C-alpha cells in the first residue's frame, strides 16, 4: 500500500512524455494488463496503448480489450481452433466465456458451455453455444461424453481452475488440449503430470495474456482483429452493469456473488 486496483481501461490521452510517438493528446485509447485503472487519471506506457477506431466507443473499448484479446489468443494461438472441432467453455456466460463462444462459432467450431443458472444458459445460447450444461444440476463430464458420443472435445478453455480442473481433463479426447486460462475457484493444486499420459497423452498449458502481447506489433494485431470483428457485427459485447467508480466495492460484491454476466464497467 498504497495500491490502485484495475488492469484495464479506456479514455482520452491527456498528456504524453517526451519522444512519445505512438499516441498524442486527445487520442481515444484503451489498454490492458497495466495496474491503476480504478482512477480518474492513469499513467500508462505509450507502447501499451491501443488506439480506438471510429466504430468503437470508449466504453466498448474498455469492455472489450482484455477479455477480447484473451479470447482471440486462446482460439488463434494457444490452441488454434479449426472448423469442425468441438470445444468446451467453462463459465460460458461470463465476459470471457461469451466472447470465446462467438470467436469459436465464427471459426466454425461446435461449442459446449457450462453455466450455473437458466438465465446464464439463455445468455450463452444467445451468444451461439450449441449445447449448454447446467453444472449445478448435471455432471458436466457425463454430459460432454453424451454430446460427443464418448469422443470428448478437442480443447477445454477453463477459466475456473481448482473446482473444474480434473473433470476438464476427463472431457478431452485423445491428445486433447486443456487451456487453463483462469482460477476463479482457486489455484489448481500440484498434481502428477503422468496423469496426462494416463488420460490419453493430453496437453496442458497455463497461458497468460502478457506473453501474447509483449511486442507492440502483436498487441496491435490482436486488438485489430478484435475491433474489426466487433465493428462488422461478428462479435457482440455484453456490458452487464455500469457503476460509478465510487461503487467499486459493490461491483466486487456482485462479482464475488456470481451475480453478473458479461462485463462490469466502473465510470469515473
C-alpha positions as CSV (number, residue, x, y, z in Angstrom):
1,X,0.0,0.0,0.0
2,X,-0.9,2.5,-1.3
3,X,-2.3,0.4,-4.2
4,X,-4.7,1.2,-7.0
5,X,-6.8,-1.7,-8.4
6,X,-7.7,-2.3,-12.0
7,X,-5.8,-3.6,-15.0
8,X,-7.8,-2.4,-18.0
9,X,-9.4,0.8,-19.0
10,X,-10.1,3.3,-21.8
11,X,-10.3,7.1,-22.2
12,X,-8.6,10.1,-23.9
13,X,-4.9,10.8,-23.8
14,X,-4.4,13.9,-21.6
15,X,-0.6,14.3,-22.0
16,X,2.4,12.4,-23.3
17,X,6.0,12.2,-22.3
18,X,9.0,13.4,-24.4
19,X,9.7,11.4,-27.6
20,X,6.3,9.6,-27.4
21,X,5.2,8.8,-31.0
22,X,2.6,6.1,-30.5
23,X,-0.2,8.4,-29.4
24,X,-0.9,12.1,-29.0
25,X,-3.1,14.2,-26.6
26,X,-6.8,13.8,-27.5
27,X,-6.5,10.3,-28.9
28,X,-9.0,7.8,-27.7
29,X,-7.2,4.7,-26.4
30,X,-7.7,1.5,-24.4
31,X,-5.2,-0.6,-22.5
32,X,-5.0,-3.9,-20.6
33,X,-2.6,-5.5,-18.1
34,X,-1.4,-2.2,-16.6
35,X,-2.3,-1.6,-13.0
36,X,-4.1,1.5,-11.8
37,X,-7.3,1.9,-13.8
38,X,-9.6,2.5,-10.8
39,X,-8.9,6.2,-11.1
40,X,-9.9,9.3,-13.0
41,X,-6.3,9.5,-14.5
42,X,-3.9,6.7,-15.2
43,X,-0.3,6.7,-16.2
44,X,0.2,4.0,-18.9
45,X,3.3,3.3,-21.0
46,X,2.6,4.6,-24.5
47,X,3.6,1.3,-26.1
48,X,0.7,-0.4,-24.2
49,X,-2.0,1.9,-25.5
50,X,-4.2,0.8,-28.4
51,X,-5.9,3.5,-30.4
52,X,-9.7,3.0,-30.7
53,X,-11.1,3.0,-34.2
54,X,-14.0,5.2,-35.1
55,X,-16.5,2.4,-34.8
56,X,-15.6,1.6,-31.2
57,X,-16.8,3.9,-28.4
58,X,-14.8,4.3,-25.3
59,X,-17.0,2.1,-23.1
60,X,-16.8,-0.7,-25.6
61,X,-13.1,-0.3,-25.8
62,X,-12.8,-0.6,-22.0
63,X,-15.1,-3.6,-22.0
64,X,-13.6,-5.4,-25.0
65,X,-9.8,-5.2,-24.8
66,X,-8.6,-7.5,-22.0
67,X,-11.1,-10.3,-22.3
68,X,-11.4,-9.9,-26.1
69,X,-7.7,-10.3,-26.7
70,X,-7.7,-13.2,-24.3
71,X,-10.4,-14.9,-26.3
72,X,-8.5,-14.1,-29.5
73,X,-5.2,-15.5,-28.4
74,X,-6.8,-18.6,-26.9
75,X,-8.5,-19.6,-30.2
76,X,-5.8,-18.3,-32.6
77,X,-2.5,-19.1,-30.8
78,X,-2.8,-21.2,-27.6
79,X,-4.9,-23.9,-29.4
80,X,-5.5,-22.8,-33.0
81,X,-9.1,-23.8,-33.2
82,X,-10.3,-25.2,-36.6
83,X,-13.6,-25.5,-38.3
84,X,-15.4,-28.7,-37.3
85,X,-13.7,-29.1,-34.0
86,X,-15.6,-29.3,-30.6
87,X,-14.7,-27.0,-27.7
88,X,-15.8,-26.9,-24.1
89,X,-16.1,-23.4,-22.5
90,X,-16.5,-23.1,-18.7
91,X,-18.2,-20.1,-17.2
92,X,-19.8,-19.7,-20.7
93,X,-21.9,-16.7,-19.6
94,X,-19.0,-14.7,-18.2
95,X,-17.3,-11.9,-20.1
96,X,-14.6,-14.2,-21.4
97,X,-16.9,-17.1,-22.0
98,X,-19.4,-15.1,-24.2
99,X,-16.5,-13.9,-26.3
100,X,-15.0,-17.3,-26.6
101,X,-18.3,-18.7,-27.8
102,X,-18.6,-16.1,-30.5
103,X,-15.0,-16.4,-31.7
104,X,-15.3,-20.2,-31.8
105,X,-18.6,-20.1,-33.8
106,X,-17.1,-17.6,-36.3
107,X,-14.3,-20.2,-36.9
108,X,-16.9,-22.9,-37.4
109,X,-16.4,-25.0,-34.2
110,X,-19.1,-26.7,-32.1
111,X,-19.4,-25.1,-28.7
112,X,-20.4,-26.7,-25.4
113,X,-20.7,-24.4,-22.5
114,X,-21.2,-24.8,-18.7
115,X,-23.2,-22.4,-16.6
116,X,-24.8,-22.3,-13.2
117,X,-28.3,-20.9,-13.9
118,X,-31.0,-20.9,-16.5
119,X,-30.6,-17.2,-17.1
120,X,-26.9,-17.7,-17.8
121,X,-27.8,-20.6,-20.1
122,X,-30.0,-18.2,-22.0
123,X,-27.1,-15.7,-22.4
124,X,-24.8,-18.4,-23.6
125,X,-27.3,-19.7,-26.2
126,X,-27.8,-16.2,-27.5
127,X,-24.1,-15.9,-28.0
128,X,-24.2,-19.0,-30.2
129,X,-23.4,-22.0,-27.9
130,X,-24.6,-25.3,-29.5
131,X,-25.0,-27.1,-26.2
132,X,-25.4,-25.8,-22.6
133,X,-24.7,-27.8,-19.4
134,X,-26.1,-26.6,-16.1
135,X,-23.3,-28.0,-13.9
136,X,-25.4,-27.3,-10.8
137,X,-27.9,-30.0,-12.0
138,X,-25.8,-32.3,-14.2
139,X,-22.3,-33.8,-14.1
140,X,-20.6,-32.0,-16.9
141,X,-18.2,-34.9,-17.7
142,X,-21.1,-37.2,-18.3
143,X,-22.9,-34.6,-20.4
144,X,-19.9,-33.9,-22.6
145,X,-19.4,-37.6,-23.2
146,X,-23.1,-38.0,-24.2
147,X,-22.9,-34.9,-26.5
148,X,-19.7,-36.1,-28.2
149,X,-20.7,-39.8,-28.4
150,X,-17.9,-40.6,-25.9
151,X,-15.2,-39.0,-28.1
152,X,-14.6,-36.0,-25.9
153,X,-13.7,-32.4,-27.0
154,X,-10.6,-31.2,-28.8
155,X,-10.0,-28.4,-26.3
156,X,-11.3,-27.1,-23.0
157,X,-11.0,-23.4,-22.2
158,X,-11.1,-23.4,-18.4
159,X,-11.1,-20.1,-16.5
160,X,-12.5,-21.7,-13.3
161,X,-9.5,-23.7,-12.2
162,X,-9.5,-25.7,-9.0
163,X,-13.1,-27.0,-9.0
164,X,-13.1,-28.0,-12.7
165,X,-9.5,-28.9,-13.4
166,X,-9.6,-32.7,-13.0
167,X,-13.0,-33.1,-14.7
168,X,-11.9,-30.9,-17.5
169,X,-9.1,-33.4,-18.3
170,X,-11.8,-36.2,-18.4
171,X,-13.7,-34.2,-21.0
172,X,-10.8,-34.3,-23.5
173,X,-10.4,-36.7,-26.4
174,X,-7.1,-38.5,-27.0
175,X,-4.3,-35.9,-27.4
176,X,-6.7,-33.1,-26.4
177,X,-5.7,-29.7,-25.0
178,X,-6.6,-28.1,-21.7
179,X,-6.0,-24.4,-21.8
180,X,-6.2,-23.3,-18.1
181,X,-6.9,-19.6,-18.5
182,X,-8.0,-18.6,-15.1
183,X,-8.6,-19.7,-11.5
184,X,-11.9,-18.1,-10.3
185,X,-12.4,-21.1,-7.9
186,X,-8.8,-21.1,-6.7
187,X,-5.5,-22.3,-8.0
188,X,-5.1,-25.8,-9.1
189,X,-3.1,-27.9,-6.5
190,X,0.0,-29.8,-7.5
191,X,-0.7,-32.9,-9.5
192,X,1.2,-35.8,-11.1
193,X,2.0,-35.0,-14.7
194,X,1.9,-38.7,-15.5
195,X,-1.9,-38.3,-15.3
196,X,-1.8,-36.6,-18.7
197,X,-0.3,-39.7,-20.2
198,X,-2.8,-42.0,-18.5
199,X,-5.8,-40.0,-19.7
200,X,-4.7,-40.0,-23.4
201,X,-1.4,-38.2,-23.9
202,X,-3.2,-34.9,-23.1
203,X,-1.7,-31.4,-23.4
204,X,-1.9,-28.9,-20.6
205,X,-1.0,-25.2,-20.8
206,X,-1.4,-22.2,-18.5
207,X,-1.4,-19.2,-20.8
208,X,-1.4,-15.6,-19.8
209,X,-2.2,-12.5,-21.9
210,X,1.0,-10.5,-21.2
211,X,3.0,-13.2,-23.0
212,X,0.8,-12.9,-26.1
213,X,1.0,-9.1,-26.4
214,X,4.6,-8.4,-25.2
215,X,5.5,-7.0,-28.6
216,X,3.6,-3.9,-29.7
217,X,3.1,-5.4,-33.2
218,X,1.4,-8.4,-31.7
219,X,-0.7,-6.3,-29.3
220,X,-2.0,-4.2,-32.2
221,X,-2.7,-7.2,-34.4
222,X,-4.8,-8.9,-31.8
223,X,-6.6,-5.7,-31.0
224,X,-7.2,-5.0,-34.7
225,X,-8.9,-8.4,-35.3
226,X,-11.0,-8.0,-32.2
227,X,-12.2,-4.5,-33.1
228,X,-12.7,-5.4,-36.8
229,X,-15.0,-8.2,-35.7
230,X,-17.0,-6.0,-33.3
231,X,-17.4,-3.3,-36.0
232,X,-18.5,-6.0,-38.5
233,X,-21.1,-7.4,-36.1
234,X,-19.4,-10.7,-35.7
235,X,-18.8,-10.2,-32.0
236,X,-21.3,-8.6,-29.6
237,X,-20.2,-7.2,-26.3
238,X,-22.2,-7.9,-23.2
239,X,-21.9,-5.0,-20.7
240,X,-23.9,-6.2,-17.8
241,X,-23.6,-3.2,-15.5
242,X,-22.1,0.2,-15.4
243,X,-21.5,1.6,-11.9
244,X,-19.8,4.8,-10.7
245,X,-16.2,4.4,-9.7
246,X,-17.3,5.3,-6.1
247,X,-19.3,2.0,-6.1
248,X,-16.3,-0.2,-6.9
249,X,-16.8,-2.2,-3.7
250,X,-20.4,-3.0,-4.8
251,X,-19.1,-4.2,-8.2
252,X,-16.7,-6.6,-6.5
253,X,-19.5,-7.9,-4.3
254,X,-21.6,-8.6,-7.3
255,X,-18.7,-10.4,-9.0
256,X,-17.9,-12.5,-5.9
257,X,-21.5,-13.5,-5.6
258,X,-21.5,-14.6,-9.2
259,X,-24.4,-12.2,-9.9
260,X,-23.0,-10.8,-13.2
261,X,-22.9,-12.0,-16.8
262,X,-20.6,-10.3,-19.3
263,X,-18.7,-7.2,-18.3
264,X,-19.0,-4.7,-15.4
265,X,-17.7,-1.2,-16.0
266,X,-16.7,1.4,-13.5
267,X,-17.3,5.0,-14.7
268,X,-15.1,7.8,-13.1
